[in-house]
């Protein structure tokens, strides 16, 4: 006898095993929305990761610029004692400002250095004096203009050092002899290392306010459009000798430009009156 009963159908199994072509429109839309949401989540994640990576690169870049550029805002100086000899300067406590401005402070500094370090002969004397910045005499002048009472006393001052000393102190002193392009002699380096070991040679930040910035680089308007703290920004530009880097004329052109700037700036500042 044939059983006429029909076996029960497994609707749950059939629903789960439905092929995409068998899905309803609602089910297809829900699957599509799920994939789209997952793609949008990944896209947002990648976008945020890119933004954070870009910000990290900027932080690294500006940190590198700041760390390498900080030395440009510092100047190397030597802490030493100077006796403000009234007889040598031909000054007194009652001297007028104009008399103080024309006093021979440069000669006073050189005389003190020769006395303290006792160079042997003219060549060593010239090498010693080359370590001193021309701006050092201005420091003593400003000191005496501000306080004439210090005449005939010994004052401790941080005298500015020459550009070659500044370059050596900031960049070259930790390099090997083959890595440096140093214009300092062995005798000059021995003096500098002695001052460094004694703690007298150091660098300090430039004034933060109440100064004028004289821009000498031909690219100053682009590279330094704003100088923080400067009351006035004066562009007196020169062609950058960097164009002669790695050429036989490099040393000659750098010296030529340095001498030109120093000569012209010295004349300009000698004409300034308070």
Secondary structure, DSSP 8 states (H G I E B T S, - for coil): ----------HHHHHHT--GGGS-HHHHHHHHHHHHHHHHHHHHHHHHHHHHHHHHHHHHHHHHHHHHHGGGGEEEEEEEEEE--HHHHT--TT--HHHHHTS-HHHHHHHHHHHHH---HHHHHHHHHTTB-TTHHHHHHHHHHH-GGGTTSEEEEEEEB-HHHHHIIIIITTS-TTT------HHHHHHHHHHHHTT-EEEEE--SSSEEEEEEETTHHHH-S--TTEEEEEEEEE--GGGGTTSTTHHHHHHHHHHHHHHHHHHHHHT---
